[in-house]
Amino acid sequence: MAQFFHHNDFGYCARCPRTCHLHVCFGNVALAATPIEFAEFRRVVTDTWQHHCLRTHDPEARCIALRTPAPHLALVFSLVELTQLSDILENTALLLEVEQLLASQTE
């Protein structure tokens, strides 16, 4: 059974017990990422959110492009959606840190 980390109205993040990949599902997109890929995706989302949070005039308009490693592919979000995605990633990262700290204390 998958271990759920965080969810909101926009999506969720869970870890697959077999592969240990983090599955980030948001809107109509799903991403399976290793912990390193998750950290990089989180960084890109955070940087993009910080750049647009005070510059976007209409928070509901889908006008924020999030670049992907795939050539010619970007994900497009509204500020509201990007904020909810950031919430999922930040809270998941926090829970992963707690998990890591607890694991290091039991060793």
BELNORLIN-V695741 format. One line per field, one symbol per residue. phi: phi as a letter, one per 40 degrees, with the letter a starting at -180 (. if undefined). psi: psi as a letter, one per 40 degrees, with the letter a starting at -180 (. if undefined). burial: # if it has 16 or more other ideal C-beta (glycine too) atoms within 10 Angstrom, else .. A space follows every 50 residues. Layout:
phi: ???
psi: ???
burial: ???
//
This chain:
phi: .cccbaaacciababccccgccbbbafbbbbbbcdccccccdcccccccc cccbbccbccccbbcbcbcccgbbcbbccccccccddcccccccccccdc ccccccc
psi: hihhdiiaddaihihhddeeihhhhhbfihhhiidddddddddddddddd dedeehdheehgehhhiiehhfhihhiidddddddddddddddddddddd ddddde.
burial: ....##...######.....######....#.#....#..##..#..##. .#...#.......#.#........#.#############..##..#.... .......
//
